[in-house]
């Protein structure tokens, strides 16, 4: 409790320093502050600074990733495990899965997820798979986020390596000029994977090479974010090209601990410098955008007093705004690793010592995406519930190596048993994309040094019915003679054998109502000005796939929303100023009637006296009680007055010189 009280005092001190301007000798301020340099943060930092008109600060826990993270998947995976820094500084998230008996509780300090802290975030950790959500899933995000709106943002992200029709049109539904290189097929595919595809085809699924273009039931190898077999990640694609911009500042070693709130407006961020252990405050002139992911974006909101009222009070935090949905509504696909032993060499046997028994490796295999093929279809349960829907809710993912149930939640399969790996097997992940079971992210204390807790609920009865259909179909494919393996009974496929995928959505989900959502359709936090969330946490709909494509496209659109709002705001202010000036000018000239001018300059004032008067801004101000018209307009008035005098003089001369029949006005 003493720690909690100390941390509450720190929060109050942060606010006092920020609002008083005493945190620095001179104000540390930027137009936009982006908190979190993961996939979304890299996109936002690039796009918000692109015009050069806005100053942007990107805050992140760690710096640029080592070059190895753009290498082949399996090489970078092992580097990830060896360089684990997730076990300190409030970053060792605790995962609770009460319904998964092989691993009910574990800390991410065991998963080797530290690259998610480097600039580039989850794009460094992923398996290079690039599978987008079904259009129906996107349509369920809400107004402004459907497939028709988001398709162009996916294309804005994508740069398909192969193109058709003369080189300027995509082979399939892809963009060809974006920063992220997309390959239609993996650089390496294991022979067993092709046998899996053949077995799925025999079970009635059509084969496709276009899993992102053909949205129905199918089997095929996935498109990838690979460039000649190497990972393409968000740091290289978005942030590295932008780092040299004078208006973009990247501050790493910075753990955001509080938002600086002044009433209902966010004015900046308080962060801990992890190198010096000093607390710092930085101000935002326009907006703060959170892009710290589905765990740390809700945490920053919560530590700032934005969250469920009861939970905030429980840990001793002041309630800035009761937002019940912060950390709630967490969705994550559930899967079970079904395994078949085989005599044929799998990836486990191709890595070389010390991972494999064989001293020699097969380097081409290191380019594997590990999850090498996907078979998908719509369940009987879902078809009955929504007869007109076509999106798949069951996905079978093929891996040409063994994944033990005990290692399934830990992400990296080559860590499933002691080296050299003894179990030579292939695995089918029976995956449920839309479950009634949800989850939540909670925060046990008010201390930023204490890690959050993620809880995934056990399968419901309806989920278990869906799971049985997925397992039955997977068993039919896995036992096919094309694959020829022997099923390995290890508890997978049972009701307590379904783990959540360590890739969540919805903990800051978008929606209309602040009672059951955190942000609105423009990603603005309900009830708080100048604060948005733009990352996977706002996605309200579950998916069987990793969220990288959606996060990149969402961040592209978020940047457009932010810039559009501020351009409109600035334009609105300009228009408002112009309108005030114009009203003033109209008032001035509307009030400059002859009667009014006579009242000011005299009943018998000459025209030039009036011209002289209206040419004097001070006199004009006295005459109208408004701001003076611009000199250019006054000059035009004077010119018009002079022209009128000339015209009047010419008219008089003409009247005197011409006979009566030609005496007509020069100006109608």
C-alpha positions as CSV (number, residue, x, y, z in Angstrom):
1,X,0.0,0.0,0.0
2,X,2.9,2.3,0.7
3,X,4.2,1.7,-2.8
4,X,0.8,2.6,-4.2
5,X,0.7,5.8,-2.1
6,X,4.1,6.8,-3.3
7,X,3.1,6.2,-6.9
8,X,-0.1,8.3,-6.5
9,X,2.1,11.1,-5.1
10,X,4.3,10.7,-8.2
11,X,1.2,11.1,-10.4
12,X,0.2,14.2,-8.6
13,X,3.7,15.6,-8.9
14,X,3.7,14.9,-12.6
15,X,0.5,16.8,-13.1
16,X,1.7,19.8,-11.0
17,X,5.0,20.0,-12.8
18,X,3.4,19.8,-16.2
19,X,0.7,22.3,-15.5
20,X,3.0,24.7,-13.8
21,X,5.7,24.5,-16.5
22,X,8.3,23.8,-13.9
23,X,9.4,20.4,-15.2
24,X,12.0,22.0,-17.5
25,X,13.8,25.3,-17.7
26,X,12.2,25.7,-21.0
27,X,9.1,23.9,-22.3
28,X,9.6,20.6,-24.0
29,X,6.8,20.6,-26.5
30,X,5.8,19.2,-29.9
31,X,2.7,19.4,-32.1
32,X,2.1,15.7,-31.9
33,X,3.4,13.1,-29.4
34,X,3.1,9.4,-30.5
35,X,3.5,7.0,-27.6
36,X,4.8,3.6,-28.7
37,X,7.1,2.9,-31.7
38,X,5.6,-0.4,-32.8
39,X,4.0,-1.1,-36.1
40,X,1.3,1.6,-35.7
41,X,3.7,4.1,-34.1
42,X,6.2,3.8,-37.0
43,X,3.4,4.6,-39.5
44,X,2.1,7.5,-37.5
45,X,5.6,9.0,-37.0
46,X,6.2,8.9,-40.7
47,X,2.9,10.2,-41.9
48,X,2.4,13.0,-39.3
49,X,5.9,14.4,-40.0
50,X,5.8,13.9,-43.8
51,X,4.6,17.4,-44.7
52,X,7.3,19.0,-42.6
53,X,4.6,21.3,-41.1
54,X,4.2,19.6,-37.8
55,X,6.8,18.7,-35.1
56,X,6.4,15.1,-34.0
57,X,7.9,13.2,-31.0
58,X,7.9,9.4,-30.9
59,X,8.4,7.9,-27.4
60,X,9.5,4.3,-27.2
61,X,11.0,1.9,-24.6
62,X,13.8,0.7,-26.8
63,X,15.7,2.0,-29.8
64,X,16.3,0.8,-33.4
65,X,16.2,-3.0,-33.8
66,X,19.4,-4.9,-34.6
67,X,19.9,-5.7,-38.3
68,X,19.3,-9.4,-37.6
69,X,15.5,-8.7,-37.2
70,X,15.3,-8.2,-41.0
71,X,16.8,-11.6,-41.6
72,X,15.0,-14.9,-42.2
73,X,12.3,-15.8,-39.8
74,X,13.8,-18.7,-38.0
75,X,17.2,-16.9,-37.5
76,X,15.5,-13.9,-36.0
77,X,13.3,-16.0,-33.8
78,X,16.3,-17.5,-32.1
79,X,17.9,-14.1,-31.7
80,X,14.6,-13.0,-30.0
81,X,14.8,-15.7,-27.4
82,X,18.5,-15.0,-26.6
83,X,17.9,-11.2,-26.2
84,X,15.0,-11.2,-23.9
85,X,14.5,-7.9,-22.0
86,X,10.8,-8.3,-21.1
87,X,11.3,-9.3,-17.5
88,X,11.7,-5.8,-15.9
89,X,10.5,-2.2,-15.9
90,X,6.9,-3.2,-15.8
91,X,7.1,-5.1,-19.1
92,X,6.8,-8.7,-17.9
93,X,3.1,-9.1,-18.5
94,X,1.4,-12.0,-16.7
95,X,-0.9,-14.2,-18.8
96,X,-3.7,-16.1,-17.2
97,X,-5.5,-18.8,-19.1
98,X,-7.7,-20.7,-16.6
99,X,-9.2,-22.8,-19.3
100,X,-5.9,-24.0,-20.8
101,X,-4.5,-26.8,-18.6
102,X,-1.0,-27.2,-20.2
103,X,-0.1,-23.6,-19.2
104,X,-2.6,-21.8,-17.0
105,X,-0.3,-19.0,-16.0
106,X,3.0,-17.6,-17.4
107,X,4.9,-14.4,-17.8
108,X,6.0,-13.0,-21.1
109,X,9.5,-12.9,-19.7
110,X,9.5,-16.6,-20.8
111,X,8.3,-15.9,-24.3
112,X,11.2,-13.9,-25.6
113,X,8.9,-11.1,-26.7
114,X,11.4,-8.4,-26.2
115,X,11.6,-7.3,-29.8
116,X,8.2,-5.9,-29.4
117,X,10.0,-3.2,-27.3
118,X,12.3,-2.2,-30.2
119,X,11.2,0.3,-32.8
120,X,9.1,-1.7,-35.1
121,X,7.3,-3.6,-32.4
122,X,5.3,-6.7,-33.2
123,X,6.4,-6.6,-36.8
124,X,9.8,-7.8,-35.6
125,X,8.3,-10.7,-33.7
126,X,5.8,-11.9,-36.4
127,X,6.3,-14.8,-38.8
128,X,6.2,-12.6,-41.9
129,X,2.7,-13.8,-42.7
130,X,0.4,-11.2,-44.4
131,X,-3.2,-12.3,-44.3
132,X,-5.9,-9.7,-44.1
133,X,-9.3,-10.0,-42.4
134,X,-12.4,-10.9,-44.4
135,X,-14.3,-7.9,-45.7
136,X,-17.3,-8.8,-43.5
137,X,-15.0,-8.6,-40.4
138,X,-13.9,-5.2,-41.4
139,X,-17.5,-4.1,-42.0
140,X,-18.2,-5.1,-38.4
141,X,-15.6,-2.5,-37.2
142,X,-18.2,0.3,-37.6
143,X,-19.0,3.3,-39.7
144,X,-16.1,4.6,-41.7
145,X,-14.0,1.4,-41.2
146,X,-15.6,-1.0,-43.5
147,X,-13.9,-2.9,-46.4
148,X,-14.8,-0.2,-48.9
149,X,-13.1,2.5,-46.8
150,X,-10.1,0.3,-45.7
151,X,-9.2,-1.3,-49.0
152,X,-7.4,1.8,-50.2
153,X,-5.4,2.0,-46.9
154,X,-4.3,-1.6,-47.3
155,X,-3.2,-0.8,-50.8
156,X,-1.4,2.3,-49.5
157,X,0.6,0.0,-47.2
158,X,1.4,-2.6,-49.8
159,X,4.2,-2.9,-52.4
160,X,3.7,-6.2,-54.2
161,X,7.0,-7.5,-55.3
162,X,5.5,-9.1,-58.5
163,X,3.1,-7.2,-60.7
164,X,1.1,-7.9,-63.8
165,X,-0.2,-6.2,-66.9
166,X,2.9,-4.2,-67.8
167,X,4.3,-3.8,-64.3
168,X,1.9,-1.2,-63.0
169,X,-1.0,-3.3,-61.8
170,X,-1.1,-5.8,-58.9
171,X,-1.4,-9.5,-59.4
172,X,-4.5,-9.7,-57.1
173,X,-5.9,-7.3,-54.6
174,X,-2.8,-5.5,-53.5
175,X,-1.2,-2.2,-53.7
176,X,2.1,-1.8,-55.7
177,X,3.6,1.4,-54.5
178,X,3.4,1.3,-50.6
179,X,6.4,1.1,-48.3
180,X,5.8,-2.6,-47.2
181,X,7.1,-5.2,-49.6
182,X,4.6,-8.1,-50.1
183,X,5.5,-11.4,-51.7
184,X,2.6,-13.5,-53.1
185,X,4.2,-16.7,-51.8
186,X,6.8,-17.6,-49.1
187,X,10.4,-17.9,-50.2
188,X,10.5,-21.4,-48.9
189,X,7.8,-24.1,-48.6
190,X,8.4,-27.5,-47.0
191,X,7.3,-30.6,-49.1
192,X,4.9,-31.6,-46.3
193,X,3.1,-28.3,-46.7
194,X,2.2,-29.2,-50.3
195,X,0.9,-32.6,-49.1
196,X,-1.2,-30.8,-46.5
197,X,-2.7,-28.6,-49.3
198,X,-3.4,-31.8,-51.3
199,X,-5.1,-33.4,-48.3
200,X,-7.3,-30.3,-47.7
201,X,-8.2,-30.3,-51.3
202,X,-9.3,-34.0,-51.0
203,X,-11.4,-32.9,-48.1
204,X,-13.3,-30.5,-50.3
205,X,-11.5,-27.2,-50.0
206,X,-10.6,-25.4,-53.2
207,X,-6.9,-24.5,-53.6
208,X,-6.0,-20.8,-54.2
209,X,-2.8,-18.8,-54.5
210,X,-4.8,-15.7,-53.6
211,X,-5.9,-15.9,-49.9
212,X,-6.2,-12.1,-49.7
213,X,-8.1,-11.8,-53.0
214,X,-10.4,-14.8,-52.8
215,X,-12.2,-14.4,-49.5
216,X,-14.2,-17.6,-49.3
217,X,-13.4,-21.2,-48.1
218,X,-10.0,-22.3,-49.5
219,X,-6.6,-23.7,-48.8
220,X,-3.2,-22.2,-49.8
221,X,0.1,-20.8,-48.9
222,X,0.0,-17.3,-47.4
223,X,1.3,-14.0,-48.9
224,X,4.2,-12.7,-46.8
225,X,6.0,-9.6,-45.7
226,X,9.3,-10.9,-47.1
227,X,11.9,-9.5,-49.4
228,X,14.0,-12.3,-50.9
229,X,13.3,-14.5,-47.8
230,X,14.0,-11.8,-45.2
231,X,11.5,-10.1,-42.9
232,X,10.2,-6.7,-43.8
233,X,9.2,-4.8,-40.7
234,X,7.7,-1.5,-39.9
235,X,10.9,0.2,-38.7
236,X,12.6,-0.3,-42.1
237,X,9.4,0.4,-44.1
238,X,8.2,3.5,-42.3
239,X,10.5,4.9,-39.6
240,X,14.0,4.5,-41.0
241,X,13.2,6.6,-44.1
242,X,11.8,9.4,-41.9
243,X,14.4,9.6,-39.2
244,X,16.4,12.3,-40.9
245,X,13.5,14.8,-40.9
246,X,14.2,17.9,-38.9
247,X,10.6,17.9,-37.5
248,X,10.7,14.2,-36.3
249,X,12.3,13.4,-33.0
250,X,12.6,9.8,-31.7
251,X,13.2,9.5,-27.9
252,X,13.8,5.9,-26.9
253,X,14.5,4.5,-23.4
254,X,11.3,6.3,-22.5
255,X,8.5,4.4,-20.7
256,X,5.3,6.5,-20.7
257,X,3.8,6.4,-17.2
258,X,1.1,9.1,-17.2
259,X,-0.8,11.4,-19.4
260,X,-0.8,15.0,-18.4
261,X,-4.5,16.0,-18.1
262,X,-5.9,19.4,-17.5
263,X,-9.5,18.8,-16.9
264,X,-10.9,17.0,-19.9
265,X,-7.9,17.8,-22.2
266,X,-4.7,15.9,-22.7
267,X,-1.7,18.2,-22.7
268,X,1.2,15.9,-22.7
269,X,3.0,12.8,-21.4
270,X,5.0,12.0,-18.3
271,X,7.6,9.3,-18.9
272,X,10.4,7.6,-17.1
273,X,13.9,7.8,-18.6
274,X,14.9,4.2,-18.2
275,X,18.6,5.0,-18.5
276,X,18.7,7.7,-15.7
277,X,15.5,6.6,-13.8
278,X,14.4,10.3,-14.0
279,X,10.8,11.3,-14.6
280,X,10.3,13.8,-17.5
281,X,7.3,15.7,-18.9
282,X,6.7,16.6,-22.5
283,X,3.9,18.7,-23.8
284,X,1.7,18.3,-26.9
285,X,0.5,21.4,-28.6
286,X,-2.1,19.5,-30.7
287,X,-2.6,15.9,-29.8
288,X,-1.2,12.8,-28.0
289,X,-1.7,9.5,-29.9
290,X,-1.3,6.2,-28.1
291,X,0.0,3.4,-30.2
292,X,1.4,1.1,-27.5
293,X,-0.6,-2.0,-28.3
294,X,-3.5,-3.9,-26.7
295,X,-1.8,-4.1,-23.3
296,X,0.1,-0.9,-22.9
297,X,-2.3,1.6,-24.4
298,X,-5.1,0.7,-21.9
299,X,-2.5,0.7,-19.2
300,X,-1.4,4.3,-19.9
301,X,-5.1,5.3,-19.9
302,X,-5.6,3.5,-16.6
303,X,-2.6,5.0,-14.8
304,X,-3.8,8.4,-15.9
305,X,-7.1,8.0,-14.2
306,X,-9.1,7.0,-17.3
307,X,-10.7,3.6,-16.7
308,X,-13.3,1.7,-14.7
309,X,-14.1,3.8,-11.7
310,X,-14.1,1.0,-9.2
311,X,-10.8,-0.4,-10.4
312,X,-9.1,3.0,-10.3
313,X,-10.4,3.6,-6.7
314,X,-9.2,0.1,-5.7
315,X,-5.6,1.0,-6.4
316,X,-5.8,4.5,-5.1
317,X,-5.9,6.5,-8.3
318,X,-8.0,9.6,-8.8
319,X,-10.7,9.1,-11.3
320,X,-10.2,11.6,-14.1
321,X,-13.0,10.0,-16.2
322,X,-15.0,6.8,-15.7
323,X,-14.4,4.7,-18.8
324,X,-15.6,1.2,-18.0
325,X,-14.4,-0.4,-21.3
326,X,-10.6,0.4,-20.8
327,X,-8.9,-3.0,-20.7
328,X,-12.1,-4.9,-21.3
329,X,-13.6,-6.7,-24.4
330,X,-10.3,-8.4,-25.2
331,X,-10.6,-10.7,-28.2
332,X,-8.1,-13.3,-29.2
333,X,-8.4,-16.4,-31.4
334,X,-8.2,-19.7,-29.7
335,X,-6.3,-22.7,-31.1
336,X,-5.1,-26.2,-30.3
337,X,-1.9,-27.8,-31.7
338,X,-2.8,-31.2,-33.1
339,X,0.3,-33.3,-33.9
340,X,1.2,-36.2,-36.1
341,X,4.6,-38.0,-35.9
342,X,6.3,-38.7,-39.2
343,X,9.3,-40.4,-40.6
344,X,9.9,-37.6,-43.1
345,X,12.3,-34.8,-42.1
346,X,10.5,-31.7,-40.7
347,X,11.9,-28.3,-40.0
348,X,13.0,-29.6,-36.6
349,X,15.5,-31.9,-38.3
350,X,16.7,-29.2,-40.8
351,X,18.2,-26.6,-38.4
352,X,21.6,-28.2,-37.8
353,X,23.2,-28.6,-34.4
354,X,22.6,-27.9,-31.6
355,X,18.9,-27.6,-32.5
356,X,18.8,-30.7,-34.7
357,X,20.7,-34.0,-34.4
358,X,22.2,-33.5,-37.9
359,X,25.3,-31.4,-37.9
360,X,24.3,-29.9,-41.3
361,X,21.4,-27.5,-41.7
362,X,19.3,-26.6,-44.7
363,X,19.6,-22.8,-44.9
364,X,16.8,-22.4,-47.4
365,X,14.5,-23.7,-44.7
366,X,15.4,-20.9,-42.4
367,X,13.2,-18.7,-44.6
368,X,10.1,-20.7,-43.7
369,X,7.2,-18.7,-42.3
370,X,6.8,-21.7,-39.9
371,X,3.0,-21.5,-40.4
372,X,3.2,-22.4,-44.0
373,X,-0.3,-23.0,-45.2
374,X,-3.9,-22.1,-44.2
375,X,-7.2,-24.0,-44.7
376,X,-10.3,-22.1,-43.8
377,X,-14.1,-22.6,-43.9
378,X,-17.3,-21.5,-42.3
379,X,-18.6,-23.7,-39.5
380,X,-22.1,-25.3,-39.5
381,X,-22.8,-23.4,-36.3
382,X,-21.9,-20.0,-37.9
383,X,-23.8,-20.9,-41.1
384,X,-26.9,-21.6,-39.1
385,X,-26.6,-18.4,-37.1
386,X,-25.8,-16.1,-40.1
387,X,-26.9,-17.9,-43.3
388,X,-25.9,-15.0,-45.6
389,X,-22.4,-14.5,-44.1
390,X,-19.4,-16.0,-45.9
391,X,-16.4,-15.3,-43.6
392,X,-14.5,-18.3,-42.3
393,X,-14.6,-18.9,-38.5
394,X,-12.4,-22.0,-38.5
395,X,-8.9,-21.9,-39.8
396,X,-6.5,-24.9,-39.9
397,X,-2.8,-23.7,-39.9
398,X,-0.1,-26.2,-41.0
399,X,3.3,-26.2,-39.5
400,X,6.0,-28.7,-40.7
401,X,7.4,-29.1,-37.2
402,X,6.2,-30.1,-33.7
403,X,4.5,-27.7,-31.4
404,X,4.0,-29.0,-27.9
405,X,0.9,-27.8,-26.0
406,X,3.2,-26.6,-23.2
407,X,5.0,-24.3,-25.6
408,X,2.1,-23.2,-27.8
409,X,1.4,-19.9,-26.0
410,X,5.1,-19.1,-25.8
411,X,5.3,-18.2,-29.6
412,X,8.6,-19.9,-30.6
413,X,8.2,-23.6,-31.5
414,X,11.9,-24.5,-31.5
415,X,11.8,-23.9,-27.8
416,X,9.2,-26.6,-27.2
417,X,11.6,-29.3,-25.9
418,X,15.3,-29.5,-25.0
419,X,17.8,-29.4,-27.9
420,X,18.5,-31.4,-30.0
421,X,14.9,-31.7,-30.8
422,X,13.7,-35.3,-30.6
423,X,10.0,-35.1,-31.8
424,X,9.8,-35.2,-35.5
425,X,6.2,-34.3,-36.3
426,X,4.0,-31.9,-38.2
427,X,1.3,-29.8,-36.5
428,X,-2.2,-28.5,-37.5
429,X,-3.4,-25.6,-35.4
430,X,-7.2,-25.9,-35.1
431,X,-8.1,-22.2,-34.8
432,X,-11.4,-20.6,-33.7
433,X,-11.6,-17.0,-34.9
434,X,-14.8,-15.8,-33.2
435,X,-15.4,-17.1,-29.7
436,X,-17.9,-16.1,-27.0
437,X,-15.1,-16.3,-24.5
438,X,-13.3,-13.0,-24.2
439,X,-10.6,-11.6,-22.0
440,X,-9.4,-8.4,-20.2
441,X,-6.3,-6.5,-19.3
442,X,-6.1,-5.5,-15.7
443,X,-3.7,-3.4,-13.6
444,X,-3.1,-4.7,-10.0
445,X,-1.5,-1.4,-8.7
446,X,-1.0,2.2,-9.6
447,X,2.7,1.7,-10.0
448,X,4.1,1.7,-13.6
449,X,6.9,-0.6,-12.5
450,X,4.3,-3.3,-11.9
451,X,3.3,-5.3,-15.0
452,X,-0.3,-5.7,-16.2
453,X,-2.2,-8.9,-16.1
454,X,-4.0,-10.4,-19.2
455,X,-6.7,-13.0,-18.6
456,X,-8.3,-15.1,-21.4
457,X,-11.5,-16.8,-20.3
458,X,-12.2,-20.5,-20.8
459,X,-14.2,-21.7,-23.8
460,X,-18.0,-21.5,-23.4
461,X,-20.3,-24.4,-24.4
462,X,-20.9,-22.8,-27.8
463,X,-17.2,-22.3,-28.3
464,X,-16.6,-26.0,-27.4
465,X,-19.2,-27.0,-30.0
466,X,-17.3,-25.0,-32.6
467,X,-14.0,-26.4,-31.4
468,X,-15.2,-30.0,-31.9
469,X,-16.1,-29.3,-35.5
470,X,-12.6,-27.7,-36.1
471,X,-10.8,-30.7,-34.5
472,X,-12.9,-33.2,-36.5
473,X,-12.0,-31.5,-39.8
474,X,-8.4,-31.2,-38.8
475,X,-8.2,-34.9,-37.9
476,X,-9.6,-35.8,-41.3
477,X,-6.9,-33.9,-43.1
478,X,-4.0,-34.8,-40.8
479,X,-4.8,-38.5,-41.2
480,X,-4.9,-38.4,-45.0
481,X,-2.5,-40.7,-46.8
482,X,-0.9,-37.8,-48.5
483,X,0.7,-36.8,-45.2
484,X,1.0,-40.2,-43.8
485,X,1.6,-39.4,-40.1
486,X,0.6,-41.0,-36.9
487,X,-1.6,-38.9,-34.5
488,X,0.2,-38.1,-31.3
489,X,-2.1,-38.0,-28.3
490,X,-0.9,-35.3,-25.9
491,X,-4.1,-33.6,-24.8
492,X,-4.4,-31.2,-27.8
493,X,-8.0,-31.0,-29.1
494,X,-9.6,-31.4,-25.7
495,X,-11.8,-28.6,-24.2
496,X,-9.0,-27.5,-21.9
497,X,-6.4,-27.7,-24.8
498,X,-7.2,-24.4,-26.6
499,X,-4.9,-21.5,-25.9
500,X,-5.3,-17.9,-26.8
501,X,-3.1,-16.5,-29.5
502,X,-0.8,-13.9,-28.0
503,X,-2.1,-11.1,-30.3
504,X,-5.2,-9.4,-28.9
505,X,-7.7,-6.7,-30.0
506,X,-10.5,-4.8,-28.4
507,X,-9.0,-3.6,-25.1
508,X,-9.6,0.0,-26.3
509,X,-12.2,-0.8,-28.8
510,X,-14.0,1.8,-30.9
511,X,-17.7,2.4,-30.7
512,X,-20.3,5.1,-30.2
513,X,-20.9,4.8,-26.4
514,X,-18.3,5.6,-23.8
515,X,-19.9,2.9,-21.5
516,X,-18.8,0.0,-23.7
517,X,-16.1,1.5,-25.9
518,X,-13.0,3.6,-25.4
519,X,-12.7,5.6,-28.6
520,X,-15.1,7.0,-31.2
521,X,-15.0,6.3,-34.9
522,X,-12.3,8.9,-35.3
523,X,-10.3,7.1,-32.6
524,X,-10.7,10.0,-30.1
525,X,-10.9,8.9,-26.5
526,X,-14.5,9.5,-25.3
527,X,-14.7,12.6,-23.2
528,X,-11.1,13.7,-23.5
529,X,-9.9,16.3,-26.0
530,X,-6.6,16.0,-27.9
531,X,-6.1,12.3,-27.1
532,X,-6.5,9.3,-29.5
533,X,-5.6,5.6,-29.6
534,X,-4.4,4.2,-32.9
535,X,-3.3,0.6,-32.7
536,X,-4.7,-2.9,-32.6
537,X,-6.4,-2.3,-29.3
538,X,-9.2,-0.3,-31.0
539,X,-10.2,-3.1,-33.3
540,X,-13.6,-4.4,-32.1
541,X,-13.8,-7.6,-34.1
542,X,-11.9,-10.9,-33.6
543,X,-9.9,-12.6,-36.4
544,X,-8.1,-15.9,-36.9
545,X,-5.0,-14.0,-38.2
546,X,-2.3,-11.9,-36.7
547,X,-3.3,-8.2,-36.9
548,X,-0.3,-6.7,-38.6
549,X,-2.0,-5.9,-41.9
550,X,-5.0,-4.3,-40.1
551,X,-2.7,-2.3,-37.7
552,X,-0.7,-0.9,-40.6
553,X,-3.8,0.1,-42.5
554,X,-5.5,1.4,-39.4
555,X,-2.5,3.6,-38.6
556,X,-2.5,5.0,-42.2
557,X,-6.1,6.0,-41.8
558,X,-5.5,7.3,-38.3
559,X,-2.8,9.7,-39.6
560,X,-5.2,11.0,-42.2
561,X,-7.9,11.5,-39.6
562,X,-5.5,13.4,-37.3
563,X,-4.1,15.6,-40.1
564,X,-7.5,16.1,-41.5
565,X,-9.0,17.2,-38.2
566,X,-6.2,19.7,-37.6
567,X,-6.3,21.0,-41.2
568,X,-10.0,21.5,-40.8
569,X,-9.4,23.1,-37.4
570,X,-6.7,25.4,-38.7
571,X,-8.7,26.1,-41.8
572,X,-11.7,26.7,-39.6
573,X,-9.8,29.2,-37.5
574,X,-8.5,30.9,-40.6
575,X,-11.9,31.0,-42.1
576,X,-13.2,32.3,-38.7
577,X,-10.5,35.0,-38.6
578,X,-11.2,35.9,-42.2
579,X,-14.9,35.9,-41.5
580,X,-14.5,38.2,-38.6
581,X,-12.3,40.4,-40.7
582,X,-14.8,40.3,-43.5
583,X,-17.7,41.1,-41.2
584,X,-15.6,44.0,-39.9
585,X,-14.9,45.2,-43.4
586,X,-18.5,44.8,-44.4
587,X,-19.6,46.6,-41.2
588,X,-17.1,49.4,-42.0
589,X,-18.2,49.8,-45.6
590,X,-21.8,49.2,-44.8
591,X,-21.6,52.0,-42.2
592,X,-19.7,54.3,-44.6
593,X,-22.9,55.6,-46.2
594,X,-22.9,59.2,-47.4
595,X,-25.0,60.0,-44.4
596,X,-22.5,58.5,-42.0
597,X,-19.6,60.1,-43.8
598,X,-21.3,63.4,-43.7
599,X,-21.8,63.0,-40.0
600,X,-18.1,62.3,-39.5
601,X,-16.5,64.7,-42.0
602,X,-19.1,67.4,-42.2
603,X,-22.3,68.1,-44.0
604,X,-20.4,69.7,-46.9
605,X,-17.2,67.6,-46.9
606,X,-15.7,67.2,-50.4
607,X,-15.3,63.7,-51.9
608,X,-11.6,63.9,-51.5
609,X,-12.0,64.8,-47.9
610,X,-14.0,61.7,-47.5
611,X,-11.4,59.7,-49.5
612,X,-8.8,61.1,-47.2
613,X,-10.9,60.0,-44.2
614,X,-11.4,56.5,-45.4
615,X,-7.8,56.2,-46.3
616,X,-6.8,56.8,-42.7
617,X,-7.2,53.5,-40.7
618,X,-7.4,55.3,-37.4
619,X,-10.2,57.5,-38.7
620,X,-11.9,54.5,-40.2
621,X,-11.8,52.7,-36.9
622,X,-13.4,55.8,-35.3
623,X,-16.0,55.9,-37.9
624,X,-17.0,52.2,-37.7
625,X,-16.0,51.1,-34.3
626,X,-14.4,48.0,-36.1
627,X,-10.9,47.0,-37.1
628,X,-9.5,48.9,-40.1
629,X,-9.8,47.4,-43.6
630,X,-6.6,46.2,-45.2
631,X,-4.5,48.9,-47.0
632,X,-5.0,47.2,-50.3
633,X,-8.8,47.6,-50.0
634,X,-8.5,51.2,-48.9
635,X,-6.3,51.9,-51.9
636,X,-9.0,50.4,-54.2
637,X,-11.6,52.6,-52.5
638,X,-9.4,55.7,-53.0
639,X,-8.8,54.7,-56.6
640,X,-12.5,54.3,-57.2
641,X,-13.2,57.7,-55.6
642,X,-10.6,59.4,-57.8
643,X,-12.0,57.6,-60.9
644,X,-15.4,58.9,-59.9
645,X,-14.1,62.4,-59.7
646,X,-12.6,62.1,-63.1
647,X,-15.8,60.7,-64.5
648,X,-17.8,63.5,-63.0
649,X,-15.5,66.1,-64.4
650,X,-15.6,64.5,-67.9
651,X,-19.3,64.3,-67.7
652,X,-19.6,68.0,-67.0
653,X,-17.2,68.8,-69.8
654,X,-19.2,66.7,-72.2
655,X,-22.5,68.3,-71.2
656,X,-21.0,71.6,-71.9
657,X,-19.5,70.6,-75.3
658,X,-22.2,68.4,-76.7
659,X,-25.7,69.2,-78.1
660,X,-28.6,68.1,-76.1
661,X,-29.2,64.8,-78.1
662,X,-25.8,63.4,-77.1
663,X,-26.0,64.3,-73.5
664,X,-26.2,60.7,-72.0
665,X,-24.6,59.3,-68.9
666,X,-21.1,57.7,-69.2
667,X,-22.0,55.2,-66.5
668,X,-25.4,53.6,-66.4
